[in-house]
Amino acid sequence: MKSNVGGIDRVLRIVLGLLLIALAATGTVGAWGYLGLLPLATGLLGWCGLYGLLGINTCPLKK
């Protein structure tokens, strides 16, 4: 798996994932808030399967 998520995209995924999980844990939103595990995982891993299928890459090239 080659990294295809980088920079601001990665940070936003982690923050959004943590926010959704926290809202679900406190009962503010329903159980669907635990879907925040998906953006959290893709942000932490730096790889998104959907990005791979669509050919999107926000990770800067390494020289």
PDB file with one MODEL, atoms N, CA, C and O in Angstrom:
MODEL        1
ATOM      1  N   MET A   1       0.848  -1.179   0.000  1.00  0.00           N
ATOM      2  CA  MET A   1       0.000   0.000   0.000  1.00  0.00           C
ATOM      3  C   MET A   1       0.889   1.236   0.000  1.00  0.00           C
ATOM      4  O   MET A   1       1.670   1.468   0.923  1.00  0.00           O
ATOM      5  N   LYS A   2       0.752   1.992  -1.023  1.00  0.00           N
ATOM      6  CA  LYS A   2       1.497   3.229  -1.149  1.00  0.00           C
ATOM      7  C   LYS A   2       0.657   4.368  -0.559  1.00  0.00           C
ATOM      8  O   LYS A   2      -0.546   4.448  -0.808  1.00  0.00           O
ATOM      9  N   SER A   3       1.279   5.228   0.205  1.00  0.00           N
ATOM     10  CA  SER A   3       0.570   6.329   0.850  1.00  0.00           C
ATOM     11  C   SER A   3      -0.051   7.250  -0.200  1.00  0.00           C
ATOM     12  O   SER A   3       0.624   7.675  -1.137  1.00  0.00           O
ATOM     13  N   ASN A   4      -1.346   7.558  -0.038  1.00  0.00           N
ATOM     14  CA  ASN A   4      -2.012   8.462  -0.963  1.00  0.00           C
ATOM     15  C   ASN A   4      -2.801   9.564  -0.248  1.00  0.00           C
ATOM     16  O   ASN A   4      -3.541  10.313  -0.885  1.00  0.00           O
ATOM     17  N   VAL A   5      -2.642   9.661   1.067  1.00  0.00           N
ATOM     18  CA  VAL A   5      -3.295  10.712   1.850  1.00  0.00           C
ATOM     19  C   VAL A   5      -2.202  11.466   2.597  1.00  0.00           C
ATOM     20  O   VAL A   5      -1.412  10.861   3.321  1.00  0.00           O
ATOM     21  N   GLY A   6      -2.155  12.774   2.426  1.00  0.00           N
ATOM     22  CA  GLY A   6      -1.105  13.529   3.093  1.00  0.00           C
ATOM     23  C   GLY A   6      -1.541  14.929   3.474  1.00  0.00           C
ATOM     24  O   GLY A   6      -2.597  15.408   3.060  1.00  0.00           O
ATOM     25  N   GLY A   7      -0.714  15.569   4.265  1.00  0.00           N
ATOM     26  CA  GLY A   7      -0.900  16.973   4.630  1.00  0.00           C
ATOM     27  C   GLY A   7      -2.182  17.269   5.359  1.00  0.00           C
ATOM     28  O   GLY A   7      -2.574  16.571   6.294  1.00  0.00           O
ATOM     29  N   ILE A   8      -2.830  18.332   4.905  1.00  0.00           N
ATOM     30  CA  ILE A   8      -4.056  18.813   5.547  1.00  0.00           C
ATOM     31  C   ILE A   8      -5.160  17.762   5.472  1.00  0.00           C
ATOM     32  O   ILE A   8      -5.944  17.616   6.409  1.00  0.00           O
ATOM     33  N   ASP A   9      -5.222  17.043   4.376  1.00  0.00           N
ATOM     34  CA  ASP A   9      -6.223  15.994   4.206  1.00  0.00           C
ATOM     35  C   ASP A   9      -6.122  14.976   5.343  1.00  0.00           C
ATOM     36  O   ASP A   9      -7.136  14.550   5.896  1.00  0.00           O
ATOM     37  N   ARG A  10      -4.926  14.602   5.677  1.00  0.00           N
ATOM     38  CA  ARG A  10      -4.694  13.617   6.737  1.00  0.00           C
ATOM     39  C   ARG A  10      -5.118  14.162   8.101  1.00  0.00           C
ATOM     40  O   ARG A  10      -5.772  13.462   8.875  1.00  0.00           O
ATOM     41  N   VAL A  11      -4.752  15.382   8.390  1.00  0.00           N
ATOM     42  CA  VAL A  11      -5.115  16.009   9.673  1.00  0.00           C
ATOM     43  C   VAL A  11      -6.623  16.146   9.801  1.00  0.00           C
ATOM     44  O   VAL A  11      -7.187  15.860  10.857  1.00  0.00           O
ATOM     45  N   LEU A  12      -7.281  16.583   8.727  1.00  0.00           N
ATOM     46  CA  LEU A  12      -8.741  16.744   8.763  1.00  0.00           C
ATOM     47  C   LEU A  12      -9.450  15.416   8.975  1.00  0.00           C
ATOM     48  O   LEU A  12     -10.453  15.355   9.686  1.00  0.00           O
ATOM     49  N   ARG A  13      -8.944  14.359   8.369  1.00  0.00           N
ATOM     50  CA  ARG A  13      -9.546  13.039   8.565  1.00  0.00           C
ATOM     51  C   ARG A  13      -9.437  12.598  10.027  1.00  0.00           C
ATOM     52  O   ARG A  13     -10.397  12.077  10.594  1.00  0.00           O
ATOM     53  N   ILE A  14      -8.276  12.807  10.628  1.00  0.00           N
ATOM     54  CA  ILE A  14      -8.081  12.408  12.026  1.00  0.00           C
ATOM     55  C   ILE A  14      -8.984  13.211  12.951  1.00  0.00           C
ATOM     56  O   ILE A  14      -9.624  12.645  13.837  1.00  0.00           O
ATOM     57  N   VAL A  15      -9.042  14.522  12.754  1.00  0.00           N
ATOM     58  CA  VAL A  15      -9.888  15.384  13.596  1.00  0.00           C
ATOM     59  C   VAL A  15     -11.360  15.033  13.423  1.00  0.00           C
ATOM     60  O   VAL A  15     -12.087  14.918  14.410  1.00  0.00           O
ATOM     61  N   LEU A  16     -11.809  14.860  12.181  1.00  0.00           N
ATOM     62  CA  LEU A  16     -13.208  14.516  11.921  1.00  0.00           C
ATOM     63  C   LEU A  16     -13.557  13.172  12.541  1.00  0.00           C
ATOM     64  O   LEU A  16     -14.617  13.018  13.147  1.00  0.00           O
ATOM     65  N   GLY A  17     -12.667  12.200  12.388  1.00  0.00           N
ATOM     66  CA  GLY A  17     -12.915  10.881  12.961  1.00  0.00           C
ATOM     67  C   GLY A  17     -13.038  10.929  14.472  1.00  0.00           C
ATOM     68  O   GLY A  17     -13.959  10.344  15.041  1.00  0.00           O
ATOM     69  N   LEU A  18     -12.116  11.621  15.124  1.00  0.00           N
ATOM     70  CA  LEU A  18     -12.176  11.735  16.582  1.00  0.00           C
ATOM     71  C   LEU A  18     -13.427  12.480  17.041  1.00  0.00           C
ATOM     72  O   LEU A  18     -14.043  12.113  18.041  1.00  0.00           O
ATOM     73  N   LEU A  19     -13.795  13.519  16.311  1.00  0.00           N
ATOM     74  CA  LEU A  19     -14.996  14.288  16.661  1.00  0.00           C
ATOM     75  C   LEU A  19     -16.250  13.428  16.558  1.00  0.00           C
ATOM     76  O   LEU A  19     -17.082  13.436  17.466  1.00  0.00           O
ATOM     77  N   LEU A  20     -16.395  12.688  15.467  1.00  0.00           N
ATOM     78  CA  LEU A  20     -17.571  11.826  15.307  1.00  0.00           C
ATOM     79  C   LEU A  20     -17.633  10.744  16.381  1.00  0.00           C
ATOM     80  O   LEU A  20     -18.705  10.456  16.913  1.00  0.00           O
ATOM     81  N   ILE A  21     -16.500  10.152  16.696  1.00  0.00           N
ATOM     82  CA  ILE A  21     -16.477   9.113  17.730  1.00  0.00           C
ATOM     83  C   ILE A  21     -16.834   9.701  19.089  1.00  0.00           C
ATOM     84  O   ILE A  21     -17.573   9.081  19.855  1.00  0.00           O
ATOM     85  N   ALA A  22     -16.322  10.882  19.396  1.00  0.00           N
ATOM     86  CA  ALA A  22     -16.634  11.532  20.673  1.00  0.00           C
ATOM     87  C   ALA A  22     -18.116  11.876  20.759  1.00  0.00           C
ATOM     88  O   ALA A  22     -18.735  11.694  21.807  1.00  0.00           O
ATOM     89  N   LEU A  23     -18.687  12.370  19.668  1.00  0.00           N
ATOM     90  CA  LEU A  23     -20.119  12.699  19.665  1.00  0.00           C
ATOM     91  C   LEU A  23     -20.972  11.450  19.838  1.00  0.00           C
ATOM     92  O   LEU A  23     -21.995  11.488  20.522  1.00  0.00           O
ATOM     93  N   ALA A  24     -20.565  10.353  19.229  1.00  0.00           N
ATOM     94  CA  ALA A  24     -21.310   9.102  19.379  1.00  0.00           C
ATOM     95  C   ALA A  24     -21.180   8.561  20.796  1.00  0.00           C
ATOM     96  O   ALA A  24     -22.147   8.044  21.355  1.00  0.00           O
ATOM     97  N   ALA A  25     -19.991   8.677  21.380  1.00  0.00           N
ATOM     98  CA  ALA A  25     -19.763   8.161  22.732  1.00  0.00           C
ATOM     99  C   ALA A  25     -20.553   8.935  23.776  1.00  0.00           C
ATOM    100  O   ALA A  25     -20.970   8.369  24.786  1.00  0.00           O
ATOM    101  N   THR A  26     -20.762  10.227  23.539  1.00  0.00           N
ATOM    102  CA  THR A  26     -21.513  11.038  24.495  1.00  0.00           C
ATOM    103  C   THR A  26     -23.016  11.000  24.242  1.00  0.00           C
ATOM    104  O   THR A  26     -23.795  11.561  25.013  1.00  0.00           O
ATOM    105  N   GLY A  27     -23.422  10.338  23.162  1.00  0.00           N
ATOM    106  CA  GLY A  27     -24.851  10.226  22.866  1.00  0.00           C
ATOM    107  C   GLY A  27     -25.425  11.420  22.131  1.00  0.00           C
ATOM    108  O   GLY A  27     -26.639  11.495  21.942  1.00  0.00           O
ATOM    109  N   THR A  28     -24.592  12.351  21.715  1.00  0.00           N
ATOM    110  CA  THR A  28     -25.062  13.530  20.986  1.00  0.00           C
ATOM    111  C   THR A  28     -25.610  13.138  19.622  1.00  0.00           C
ATOM    112  O   THR A  28     -26.630  13.668  19.182  1.00  0.00           O
ATOM    113  N   VAL A  29     -24.949  12.231  18.967  1.00  0.00           N
ATOM    114  CA  VAL A  29     -25.435  11.692  17.695  1.00  0.00           C
ATOM    115  C   VAL A  29     -25.676  10.210  17.892  1.00  0.00           C
ATOM    116  O   VAL A  29     -25.261   9.641  18.902  1.00  0.00           O
ATOM    117  N   GLY A  30     -26.331   9.589  16.957  1.00  0.00           N
ATOM    118  CA  GLY A  30     -26.620   8.163  17.088  1.00  0.00           C
ATOM    119  C   GLY A  30     -25.376   7.311  16.894  1.00  0.00           C
ATOM    120  O   GLY A  30     -24.249   7.805  16.843  1.00  0.00           O
ATOM    121  N   ALA A  31     -25.622   6.035  16.790  1.00  0.00           N
ATOM    122  CA  ALA A  31     -24.528   5.071  16.627  1.00  0.00           C
ATOM    123  C   ALA A  31     -23.787   5.269  15.314  1.00  0.00           C
ATOM    124  O   ALA A  31     -22.656   4.803  15.169  1.00  0.00           O
ATOM    125  N   TRP A  32     -24.403   5.952  14.357  1.00  0.00           N
ATOM    126  CA  TRP A  32     -23.724   6.198  13.072  1.00  0.00           C
ATOM    127  C   TRP A  32     -22.449   7.010  13.263  1.00  0.00           C
ATOM    128  O   TRP A  32     -21.583   7.010  12.389  1.00  0.00           O
ATOM    129  N   GLY A  33     -22.322   7.695  14.381  1.00  0.00           N
ATOM    130  CA  GLY A  33     -21.126   8.478  14.660  1.00  0.00           C
ATOM    131  C   GLY A  33     -19.870   7.626  14.754  1.00  0.00           C
ATOM    132  O   GLY A  33     -18.757   8.124  14.584  1.00  0.00           O
ATOM    133  N   TYR A  34     -20.058   6.327  15.031  1.00  0.00           N
ATOM    134  CA  TYR A  34     -18.900   5.436  15.091  1.00  0.00           C
ATOM    135  C   TYR A  34     -18.315   5.162  13.710  1.00  0.00           C
ATOM    136  O   TYR A  34     -17.265   4.530  13.592  1.00  0.00           O
ATOM    137  N   LEU A  35     -18.987   5.633  12.672  1.00  0.00           N
ATOM    138  CA  LEU A  35     -18.395   5.581  11.328  1.00  0.00           C
ATOM    139  C   LEU A  35     -17.166   6.480  11.262  1.00  0.00           C
ATOM    140  O   LEU A  35     -16.412   6.433  10.289  1.00  0.00           O
ATOM    141  N   GLY A  36     -16.962   7.294  12.287  1.00  0.00           N
ATOM    142  CA  GLY A  36     -15.772   8.122  12.382  1.00  0.00           C
ATOM    143  C   GLY A  36     -14.506   7.280  12.456  1.00  0.00           C
ATOM    144  O   GLY A  36     -13.405   7.798  12.275  1.00  0.00           O
ATOM    145  N   LEU A  37     -14.654   5.990  12.719  1.00  0.00           N
ATOM    146  CA  LEU A  37     -13.498   5.098  12.718  1.00  0.00           C
ATOM    147  C   LEU A  37     -12.870   5.019  11.329  1.00  0.00           C
ATOM    148  O   LEU A  37     -11.660   4.829  11.207  1.00  0.00           O
ATOM    149  N   LEU A  38     -13.680   5.162  10.285  1.00  0.00           N
ATOM    150  CA  LEU A  38     -13.162   5.076   8.920  1.00  0.00           C
ATOM    151  C   LEU A  38     -12.231   6.240   8.582  1.00  0.00           C
ATOM    152  O   LEU A  38     -11.097   5.994   8.170  1.00  0.00           O
ATOM    153  N   PRO A  39     -12.659   7.504   8.738  1.00  0.00           N
ATOM    154  CA  PRO A  39     -11.706   8.574   8.451  1.00  0.00           C
ATOM    155  C   PRO A  39     -10.518   8.584   9.416  1.00  0.00           C
ATOM    156  O   PRO A  39      -9.413   8.969   9.034  1.00  0.00           O
ATOM    157  N   LEU A  40     -10.741   8.165  10.657  1.00  0.00           N
ATOM    158  CA  LEU A  40      -9.634   8.095  11.610  1.00  0.00           C
ATOM    159  C   LEU A  40      -8.583   7.082  11.142  1.00  0.00           C
ATOM    160  O   LEU A  40      -7.386   7.366  11.165  1.00  0.00           O
ATOM    161  N   ALA A  41      -9.039   5.910  10.722  1.00  0.00           N
ATOM    162  CA  ALA A  41      -8.113   4.873  10.263  1.00  0.00           C
ATOM    163  C   ALA A  41      -7.370   5.310   9.000  1.00  0.00           C
ATOM    164  O   ALA A  41      -6.159   5.113   8.900  1.00  0.00           O
ATOM    165  N   THR A  42      -8.082   5.899   8.038  1.00  0.00           N
ATOM    166  CA  THR A  42      -7.411   6.320   6.805  1.00  0.00           C
ATOM    167  C   THR A  42      -6.430   7.452   7.074  1.00  0.00           C
ATOM    168  O   THR A  42      -5.388   7.539   6.425  1.00  0.00           O
ATOM    169  N   GLY A  43      -6.758   8.318   8.025  1.00  0.00           N
ATOM    170  CA  GLY A  43      -5.834   9.389   8.374  1.00  0.00           C
ATOM    171  C   GLY A  43      -4.584   8.874   9.070  1.00  0.00           C
ATOM    172  O   GLY A  43      -3.478   9.341   8.798  1.00  0.00           O
ATOM    173  N   LEU A  44      -4.760   7.915   9.964  1.00  0.00           N
ATOM    174  CA  LEU A  44      -3.614   7.364  10.691  1.00  0.00           C
ATOM    175  C   LEU A  44      -2.736   6.492   9.791  1.00  0.00           C
ATOM    176  O   LEU A  44      -1.511   6.498   9.912  1.00  0.00           O
ATOM    177  N   LEU A  45      -3.368   5.750   8.896  1.00  0.00           N
ATOM    178  CA  LEU A  45      -2.614   4.882   7.993  1.00  0.00           C
ATOM    179  C   LEU A  45      -1.998   5.640   6.815  1.00  0.00           C
ATOM    180  O   LEU A  45      -0.972   5.231   6.272  1.00  0.00           O
ATOM    181  N   GLY A  46      -2.633   6.744   6.430  1.00  0.00           N
ATOM    182  CA  GLY A  46      -2.135   7.502   5.288  1.00  0.00           C
ATOM    183  C   GLY A  46      -2.524   6.893   3.958  1.00  0.00           C
ATOM    184  O   GLY A  46      -1.952   7.238   2.924  1.00  0.00           O
ATOM    185  N   TRP A  47      -3.496   5.985   3.976  1.00  0.00           N
ATOM    186  CA  TRP A  47      -3.928   5.313   2.757  1.00  0.00           C
ATOM    187  C   TRP A  47      -5.442   5.218   2.736  1.00  0.00           C
ATOM    188  O   TRP A  47      -6.063   4.841   3.730  1.00  0.00           O
ATOM    189  N   CYS A  48      -6.035   5.562   1.601  1.00  0.00           N
ATOM    190  CA  CYS A  48      -7.483   5.503   1.429  1.00  0.00           C
ATOM    191  C   CYS A  48      -7.776   4.650   0.191  1.00  0.00           C
ATOM    192  O   CYS A  48      -7.279   4.938  -0.898  1.00  0.00           O
ATOM    193  N   GLY A  49      -8.578   3.610   0.359  1.00  0.00           N
ATOM    194  CA  GLY A  49      -8.926   2.726  -0.740  1.00  0.00           C
ATOM    195  C   GLY A  49      -9.695   3.422  -1.847  1.00  0.00           C
ATOM    196  O   GLY A  49      -9.463   3.160  -3.027  1.00  0.00           O
ATOM    197  N   LEU A  50     -10.615   4.313  -1.474  1.00  0.00           N
ATOM    198  CA  LEU A  50     -11.391   5.043  -2.472  1.00  0.00           C
ATOM    199  C   LEU A  50     -10.489   5.959  -3.300  1.00  0.00           C
ATOM    200  O   LEU A  50     -10.665   6.077  -4.513  1.00  0.00           O
ATOM    201  N   TYR A  51      -9.528   6.603  -2.645  1.00  0.00           N
ATOM    202  CA  TYR A  51      -8.561   7.427  -3.375  1.00  0.00           C
ATOM    203  C   TYR A  51      -7.791   6.572  -4.377  1.00  0.00           C
ATOM    204  O   TYR A  51      -7.529   7.009  -5.498  1.00  0.00           O
ATOM    205  N   GLY A  52      -7.432   5.364  -3.976  1.00  0.00           N
ATOM    206  CA  GLY A  52      -6.711   4.457  -4.868  1.00  0.00           C
ATOM    207  C   GLY A  52      -7.529   4.096  -6.097  1.00  0.00           C
ATOM    208  O   GLY A  52      -7.008   4.069  -7.212  1.00  0.00           O
ATOM    209  N   LEU A  53      -8.823   3.817  -5.888  1.00  0.00           N
ATOM    210  CA  LEU A  53      -9.701   3.477  -7.010  1.00  0.00           C
ATOM    211  C   LEU A  53      -9.898   4.656  -7.957  1.00  0.00           C
ATOM    212  O   LEU A  53      -9.980   4.474  -9.172  1.00  0.00           O
ATOM    213  N   LEU A  54      -9.972   5.862  -7.401  1.00  0.00           N
ATOM    214  CA  LEU A  54     -10.208   7.051  -8.216  1.00  0.00           C
ATOM    215  C   LEU A  54      -8.926   7.684  -8.747  1.00  0.00           C
ATOM    216  O   LEU A  54      -8.980   8.615  -9.550  1.00  0.00           O
ATOM    217  N   GLY A  55      -7.791   7.191  -8.308  1.00  0.00           N
ATOM    218  CA  GLY A  55      -6.501   7.732  -8.771  1.00  0.00           C
ATOM    219  C   GLY A  55      -6.140   9.070  -8.153  1.00  0.00           C
ATOM    220  O   GLY A  55      -5.385   9.845  -8.739  1.00  0.00           O
ATOM    221  N   ILE A  56      -6.680   9.343  -6.969  1.00  0.00           N
ATOM    222  CA  ILE A  56      -6.391  10.608  -6.274  1.00  0.00           C
ATOM    223  C   ILE A  56      -5.215  10.394  -5.335  1.00  0.00           C
ATOM    224  O   ILE A  56      -5.114   9.352  -4.688  1.00  0.00           O
ATOM    225  N   ASN A  57      -4.329  11.376  -5.260  1.00  0.00           N
ATOM    226  CA  ASN A  57      -3.179  11.289  -4.376  1.00  0.00           C
ATOM    227  C   ASN A  57      -2.892  12.693  -3.831  1.00  0.00           C
ATOM    228  O   ASN A  57      -2.498  13.584  -4.584  1.00  0.00           O
ATOM    229  N   THR A  58      -3.088  12.887  -2.523  1.00  0.00           N
ATOM    230  CA  THR A  58      -2.808  14.185  -1.902  1.00  0.00           C
ATOM    231  C   THR A  58      -1.486  14.176  -1.150  1.00  0.00           C
ATOM    232  O   THR A  58      -1.118  15.165  -0.517  1.00  0.00           O
ATOM    233  N   CYS A  59      -0.776  13.063  -1.220  1.00  0.00           N
ATOM    234  CA  CYS A  59       0.515  12.944  -0.555  1.00  0.00           C
ATOM    235  C   CYS A  59       1.590  13.528  -1.465  1.00  0.00           C
ATOM    236  O   CYS A  59       1.661  13.164  -2.639  1.00  0.00           O
ATOM    237  N   PRO A  60       2.430  14.428  -0.948  1.00  0.00           N
ATOM    238  CA  PRO A  60       3.469  15.015  -1.800  1.00  0.00           C
ATOM    239  C   PRO A  60       4.486  13.964  -2.231  1.00  0.00           C
ATOM    240  O   PRO A  60       4.752  13.006  -1.505  1.00  0.00           O
ATOM    241  N   LEU A  61       5.042  14.153  -3.401  1.00  0.00           N
ATOM    242  CA  LEU A  61       6.049  13.231  -3.919  1.00  0.00           C
ATOM    243  C   LEU A  61       7.331  13.362  -3.135  1.00  0.00           C
ATOM    244  O   LEU A  61       7.743  14.465  -2.777  1.00  0.00           O
ATOM    245  N   LYS A  62       7.966  12.224  -2.866  1.00  0.00           N
ATOM    246  CA  LYS A  62       9.237  12.217  -2.151  1.00  0.00           C
ATOM    247  C   LYS A  62      10.376  12.198  -3.162  1.00  0.00           C
ATOM    248  O   LYS A  62      10.342  11.440  -4.131  1.00  0.00           O
ATOM    249  N   LYS A  63      11.375  13.029  -2.935  1.00  0.00           N
ATOM    250  CA  LYS A  63      12.504  13.095  -3.879  1.00  0.00           C
ATOM    251  C   LYS A  63      13.641  12.235  -3.413  1.00  0.00           C
ATOM    252  O   LYS A  63      14.674  12.165  -4.078  1.00  0.00           O
TER     253      LYS A  63
ENDMDL
END
